[in-house]
Structure formats: C-alpha cells, structure tokens
Amino acid sequence: MTWNFSPLSYWGIWLAVFGRQLCLPVPAVIFLMTAGALAAHGQLNLSYILLAGVLGCLAGDGAWFWFGRRWGSRIVRLLCRVTSDPNTCAKRALRVFDEWGLRVLIVAKFVPGLDGVTPPLAGAEGSPVHRFLAFDSIGAFLWSAAYTFVGFLFAEQLDVAIRIAERFGTVLVVVAGIPLAGYVCWRGIAILRMVRHLRLHRMSAPILAQKLNDGEKIAVIDLRRFEGEDDNLQGILGAVRMEPSRLRNSASVHVPNDVALVLYCSSRNEFISARVAVALRRRGIDHVWVLDGGLASWRDHGFPLTTHLSTREEVAHRLGIELPAEQDSLKKEAG
C-alpha cells in the first residue's frame, strides 16, 4: 500500500517540534509518530526525521537557554506561573537540577513540567553553551527517536488515522488551525509582555544620573575586569570596583531593602553585569539593576567620570551594604 499523505515534510516536523519546545500547543508527538509511520512505508527517511526532531528541540531549547542566561531564574518563575502549583514547580526544578546538573536534559523531555523549565534554568546557572548543547542533543535524539519508532512499529494501526487526514485534511486544518493560530498569537503577545517586564530591570544612563543627583540610595558597582594599572581606569563617581566572580561566588553580600544596586561593565551587551545580577537575585537580592549599554553608554551621554572610586568600606558606611572582601572570594574558590 502506498500512501499519498504529502503535507507532512521534514520542515513541518522541525516546525512542530520547535513550536512545542516554545511551549506552544503543537502536537509534535503526533507529527513524529505519523512521520515514523510514513517512514515505514518508504515515504520519509528515518534519519532526516530524527535530524529534524533534534534540530527543532535545539532551536527551541536554545532560545529558552538564552532567555535564562539573560534574565536568570526570573524566567523560570514566570514559566512556572502557568502551572497548577508554581512554587512546587520552581522548587522541584531547582532541586532536580542541583542534584543532576545538565544530565537532567537527557530525560527532561519525558517528564511533564520539567522539560520547559530546564533549558532556561541551565542558562540561569551559567552552564557552558557547549555542554548544554551536548546533553540537550542526547535528550532530543532519545525523545524524537522514541515517538518516531512508535509510529514506525505501529504503522499499519495508524492507517485509519492517515486516511482520515487525507480525506478531511483541509477541514481539520481550518477547524484546528484557526483556534491554534489565535492561541499562538495570544502566547506571542504574552511572551513579548514577559520580555518587556524582564527588561524593566535595566536602567538607562540618564535615569541613573538623575537618581544619583537626587541623592537616592543607590550603590553603583563597577564590574570591569581589570589588570595592571587599575588606578588609571575611570568609572562613575561614587562607584566601587569589584571583581565579578567575587560577587557571583561569595555569600557575604547584604543589601538593605531601601538600597538599589546598579551594575555596569565595559560591554554594551552587559553580559558580565547580567551574570552577576542573576547570581545576586538567586540569593534574594531583588533590587538589582543593570546599566543599559554599560559604561560606554554613560560616557556617550557625557556624564562625568573619575579615577577615584569609592572603597568597599566607604560604600558600606554610606549605604549600609556589605560586599565580599578579597579573602572571602579566595576561600570560596579554594573550597
């Protein structure tokens, strides 16, 4: 028997899997099973099906990984809000990730509630990109292969479903596609709002300058990696220079509730500042902001710079915050 079910393509498989990994209501499992059945009758190639499935997973998971790297555990908490028990969801994901690390990606796609939060959590934890891709590829292959081979083994039993799809395919697309398209648009708007909400924790140079001039309680942290002649590096007046790894790794950081932290580094994409902000927020320090555009933006706006930055003791006396001493980070790294 030769089937004429042609609408399903490798591109369609990739798109379905990619949509599923973005938490859209796309029946990717059915796509993979149907593709497996078509492969059993020689209409599709098993290797290409699996490749499309793996690449679809990597594309979707990679997007969530980037979100997690940029916005930290807050993206995980936002994803957990759509579950029946947000607190349990977040705590369970953190507990499992702490115990298994990136290895959990191998089985996460088979565990409801764990698949969606694991990639952004890996990004928030600062996992290396190459290790994330390696473990996620293994998990994506196992997941894609499992459902594809189910369809391959039970190809004859899927005959009725395939024939119905052939006869009523257009009707099914219209009936199911219109609500699905509406839902996808709604989720897209929700994601854009979520991204906008997350970006609210970035502060522009003019706003920071105004707040400092108004005397608001703001501790400005200079995170530039420096070597050699540190005294010649200019920074924002009143800022204290800290090694980024010291803030990320030390537990001896205390910030009063009425004090905000503003972090800046040299790069315009604020990658270093974002990593430190994520680490601080994980320790319960919520009033953490990243200077939008880094020190380059401050300089471009013509705001004053100085080589005489504040010391850790001066900032502690002025604002009541506690920052790690050099020996704290050394002990942490030695441990």
C-alpha positions as CSV (number, residue, x, y, z in Angstrom):
1,M,0.0,0.0,0.0
2,T,1.3,3.5,-0.9
3,W,0.1,6.5,1.0
4,N,-0.4,9.9,-0.6
5,F,-0.2,11.8,2.7
6,S,2.2,14.5,1.4
7,P,1.6,17.6,3.6
8,L,3.9,16.3,6.3
9,S,7.5,17.3,5.5
10,Y,10.8,17.5,7.3
11,W,10.3,21.2,7.6
12,G,6.9,20.6,9.1
13,I,8.4,18.2,11.6
14,W,11.0,20.7,12.6
15,L,8.4,23.5,12.9
16,A,6.1,21.3,15.1
17,V,8.9,20.3,17.4
18,F,10.2,23.9,17.6
19,G,6.8,25.2,18.5
20,R,6.4,22.5,21.2
21,Q,9.7,23.5,22.8
22,L,8.5,27.1,22.9
23,C,5.5,25.9,25.0
24,L,3.0,26.3,22.1
25,P,0.1,23.8,21.9
26,V,1.5,22.0,18.9
27,P,1.0,18.2,18.8
28,A,4.7,17.4,17.9
29,V,4.4,13.9,19.3
30,I,1.7,13.1,16.7
31,F,3.8,14.6,14.0
32,L,6.7,12.4,14.9
33,M,4.6,9.2,15.2
34,T,3.0,10.0,11.8
35,A,6.4,10.6,10.3
36,G,7.5,7.3,11.7
37,A,4.6,5.5,10.1
38,L,5.3,7.2,6.7
39,A,8.9,6.1,7.0
40,A,7.7,2.5,7.5
41,H,6.1,2.8,4.0
42,G,9.1,4.5,2.4
43,Q,7.7,8.0,2.1
44,L,10.1,9.6,4.6
45,N,13.6,8.9,5.7
46,L,14.1,8.0,9.3
47,S,17.4,9.7,9.6
48,Y,16.0,13.0,8.3
49,I,13.0,12.7,10.6
50,L,15.3,12.3,13.6
51,L,17.5,15.2,12.4
52,A,14.5,17.5,12.1
53,G,13.3,16.5,15.6
54,V,16.7,17.1,17.2
55,L,17.2,20.4,15.4
56,G,13.7,21.6,16.4
57,C,14.5,20.8,20.0
58,L,17.8,22.5,20.0
59,A,16.3,25.6,18.4
60,G,13.5,25.9,21.0
61,D,15.6,24.9,24.0
62,G,18.4,27.2,22.8
63,A,16.0,30.2,22.8
64,W,15.0,29.4,26.4
65,F,18.6,28.9,27.4
66,W,19.4,32.4,26.1
67,F,16.4,33.8,28.0
68,G,17.7,32.1,31.2
69,R,21.2,33.4,30.6
70,R,20.0,36.9,30.1
71,W,17.3,37.2,32.8
72,G,18.1,34.4,35.2
73,S,15.8,32.4,37.4
74,R,13.1,35.0,37.0
75,I,12.3,33.5,33.6
76,V,11.9,30.1,35.4
77,R,9.5,31.6,37.9
78,L,7.5,33.2,35.1
79,L,7.2,29.9,33.3
80,C,6.1,28.1,36.5
81,R,3.3,30.6,37.0
82,V,1.2,28.8,34.3
83,T,1.3,25.5,36.3
84,S,-1.1,24.5,38.9
85,D,1.5,24.8,41.7
86,P,4.1,27.5,40.7
87,N,6.1,27.2,44.0
88,T,6.4,23.4,43.8
89,C,7.3,23.6,40.1
90,A,10.2,26.0,40.7
91,K,11.5,24.2,43.8
92,R,11.3,20.8,42.1
93,A,13.2,22.1,39.0
94,L,15.9,23.6,41.2
95,R,16.2,20.5,43.3
96,V,16.5,18.2,40.3
97,F,19.0,20.5,38.6
98,D,21.1,20.8,41.7
99,E,21.2,17.0,42.0
100,W,21.7,16.0,38.4
101,G,23.1,19.1,36.7
102,L,23.0,19.2,32.9
103,R,22.5,15.4,32.8
104,V,18.8,16.0,33.5
105,L,18.4,17.3,30.0
106,I,18.8,13.7,28.8
107,V,15.4,12.7,30.3
108,A,13.7,16.1,30.9
109,K,11.6,15.9,27.7
110,F,9.9,12.7,29.0
111,V,8.9,14.4,32.3
112,P,5.9,16.8,32.2
113,G,6.7,20.1,33.9
114,L,10.4,19.6,33.8
115,D,11.1,20.0,30.1
116,G,10.0,23.6,29.8
117,V,12.0,25.0,32.8
118,T,15.2,23.0,32.4
119,P,16.8,24.9,29.5
120,P,16.3,28.4,31.0
121,L,17.4,27.1,34.3
122,A,20.6,25.8,32.7
123,G,21.1,29.3,31.2
124,A,20.5,31.0,34.6
125,E,23.0,28.7,36.3
126,G,25.7,29.9,33.8
127,S,26.1,26.4,32.2
128,P,28.7,26.3,29.4
129,V,27.0,26.5,26.0
130,H,28.8,23.5,24.5
131,R,27.9,21.2,27.4
132,F,24.3,22.4,27.3
133,L,24.1,21.6,23.6
134,A,25.8,18.2,24.1
135,F,23.3,17.0,26.7
136,D,20.3,18.6,25.1
137,S,21.2,16.9,21.8
138,I,21.2,13.5,23.5
139,G,17.9,14.1,25.2
140,A,16.4,15.5,21.9
141,F,17.6,12.4,20.0
142,L,16.1,10.0,22.5
143,W,12.8,11.8,22.7
144,S,12.5,12.1,18.9
145,A,13.5,8.5,18.3
146,A,11.1,7.1,20.9
147,Y,8.0,8.6,19.3
148,T,9.2,8.1,15.7
149,F,9.8,4.4,16.3
150,V,6.4,4.0,17.9
151,G,4.9,5.3,14.7
152,F,7.3,3.1,12.7
153,L,6.4,-0.1,14.6
154,F,2.6,0.5,14.5
155,A,2.4,1.9,11.0
156,E,-0.5,-0.4,10.0
157,Q,-2.6,0.6,13.0
158,L,-2.2,4.3,12.0
159,D,-3.6,3.6,8.6
160,V,-7.1,4.7,9.5
161,A,-5.9,7.9,11.0
162,I,-3.8,8.7,8.0
163,R,-6.7,8.1,5.6
164,I,-9.0,10.4,7.6
165,A,-6.3,13.0,7.5
166,E,-6.0,12.6,3.7
167,R,-9.8,12.9,3.2
168,F,-10.5,15.7,5.7
169,G,-7.1,17.3,6.0
170,T,-8.3,20.7,4.8
171,V,-11.3,20.7,7.1
172,L,-9.1,19.7,10.1
173,V,-6.6,22.4,9.2
174,V,-9.3,25.1,9.2
175,V,-11.1,23.8,12.3
176,A,-8.0,23.3,14.4
177,G,-5.8,25.8,12.7
178,I,-7.8,29.0,13.4
179,P,-8.1,28.4,17.2
180,L,-4.4,27.4,17.2
181,A,-3.4,30.5,15.3
182,G,-5.3,32.6,17.8
183,Y,-3.7,30.9,20.7
184,V,-0.2,31.2,19.2
185,C,-0.8,35.0,18.7
186,W,-2.0,35.3,22.3
187,R,1.1,33.4,23.6
188,G,3.3,35.5,21.4
189,I,1.9,38.7,22.9
190,A,2.3,37.2,26.4
191,I,5.9,36.4,25.7
192,L,6.6,39.9,24.4
193,R,5.0,41.4,27.5
194,M,7.1,39.0,29.6
195,V,10.3,40.1,27.9
196,R,9.3,43.8,28.3
197,H,8.7,43.1,32.0
198,L,12.1,41.5,32.4
199,R,13.8,44.4,30.6
200,L,12.4,46.8,33.3
201,H,15.4,45.8,35.4
202,R,17.7,47.8,33.1
203,M,18.4,51.4,34.0
204,S,19.5,53.9,31.4
205,A,22.4,56.3,32.0
206,P,20.3,59.4,32.2
207,I,17.9,57.9,34.7
208,L,20.9,56.7,36.9
209,A,22.5,60.1,36.7
210,Q,19.2,61.8,37.8
211,K,18.8,59.4,40.7
212,L,22.3,59.9,41.9
213,N,21.8,63.7,41.7
214,D,18.6,63.4,43.7
215,G,20.5,61.6,46.4
216,E,18.7,58.3,46.2
217,K,20.2,55.3,47.9
218,I,22.0,53.6,45.0
219,A,25.2,51.5,45.2
220,V,26.9,51.6,41.8
221,I,29.2,48.6,41.2
222,D,31.9,48.7,38.6
223,L,32.4,45.1,37.3
224,R,35.1,45.7,34.7
225,R,37.8,43.1,34.6
226,F,41.0,44.9,35.3
227,E,44.7,44.1,35.3
228,G,47.8,46.1,35.8
229,E,47.3,49.8,36.4
230,D,43.8,49.7,38.0
231,D,44.1,53.3,39.2
232,N,44.1,54.6,35.7
233,L,40.7,53.1,34.8
234,Q,37.9,55.7,35.0
235,G,34.5,54.9,36.4
236,I,31.3,56.5,37.7
237,L,31.8,58.8,40.7
238,G,30.8,57.0,43.9
239,A,31.0,53.6,42.4
240,V,33.0,50.8,44.0
241,R,35.1,48.4,41.8
242,M,34.5,44.7,42.4
243,E,35.8,41.6,40.7
244,P,32.7,40.0,39.1
245,S,33.5,36.5,40.3
246,R,33.7,37.8,43.9
247,L,30.1,38.9,43.8
248,R,28.9,35.8,42.0
249,N,30.6,33.3,44.3
250,S,30.5,35.0,47.7
251,A,27.6,34.6,50.1
252,S,28.7,37.6,52.2
253,V,26.6,40.1,50.3
254,H,24.0,42.1,52.2
255,V,21.9,44.9,50.8
256,P,19.2,46.8,52.8
257,N,15.8,46.8,51.3
258,D,15.8,50.5,50.7
259,V,19.1,50.4,48.6
260,A,19.3,49.5,44.9
261,L,22.3,48.0,43.2
262,V,23.3,49.2,39.7
263,L,25.9,47.1,37.9
264,Y,27.9,48.1,34.9
265,C,30.8,46.7,32.9
266,S,32.6,47.6,29.7
267,S,30.5,45.8,27.1
268,R,27.4,47.3,25.6
269,N,25.5,44.0,25.8
270,E,26.1,43.9,29.6
271,F,26.8,40.2,29.6
272,I,29.1,40.3,32.7
273,S,26.7,42.5,34.6
274,A,23.7,40.3,33.7
275,R,25.5,37.2,35.1
276,V,26.3,38.9,38.4
277,A,22.7,40.2,38.6
278,V,21.3,36.7,38.1
279,A,23.6,35.4,40.9
280,L,22.5,38.1,43.3
281,R,18.8,37.7,42.6
282,R,19.2,34.0,43.3
283,R,20.4,35.0,46.8
284,G,17.2,37.0,47.3
285,I,18.6,40.5,46.4
286,D,15.8,41.8,44.2
287,H,16.7,45.5,43.8
288,V,19.4,44.8,41.2
289,W,19.6,46.8,38.0
290,V,22.0,46.7,35.0
291,L,23.2,49.9,33.4
292,D,21.8,49.8,29.9
293,G,24.7,50.0,27.5
294,G,27.3,49.7,30.2
295,L,29.9,52.3,30.9
296,A,30.1,53.2,27.2
297,S,26.5,54.5,27.3
298,W,27.4,56.6,30.4
299,R,30.4,58.0,28.5
300,D,28.4,58.6,25.3
301,H,25.9,60.8,27.3
302,G,28.7,63.0,28.5
303,F,28.3,62.2,32.2
304,P,31.4,62.7,34.4
305,L,34.0,60.0,35.1
306,T,36.7,59.7,37.7
307,T,39.6,57.6,38.6
308,H,38.9,58.0,42.3
309,L,36.3,55.4,43.0
310,S,34.9,54.6,46.4
311,T,36.2,51.8,48.6
312,R,34.2,48.9,49.9
313,E,34.3,50.4,53.4
314,E,33.1,53.8,52.2
315,V,30.1,52.3,50.4
316,A,29.3,50.2,53.5
317,H,29.4,53.3,55.7
318,R,27.3,55.4,53.3
319,L,24.6,52.9,52.4
320,G,24.9,50.1,54.9
321,I,25.6,47.4,52.4
322,E,28.1,44.5,52.9
323,L,30.3,43.4,50.0
324,P,32.7,40.5,50.0
325,A,36.3,41.1,50.9
326,E,39.1,39.7,48.8
327,Q,39.8,36.9,51.2
328,D,36.2,35.8,51.0
329,S,36.4,35.0,47.3
330,L,39.7,33.3,47.7
331,K,38.3,31.0,50.4
332,K,35.3,30.2,48.2
333,E,37.5,29.4,45.2
334,A,39.8,27.3,47.3
335,G,36.8,25.3,48.6
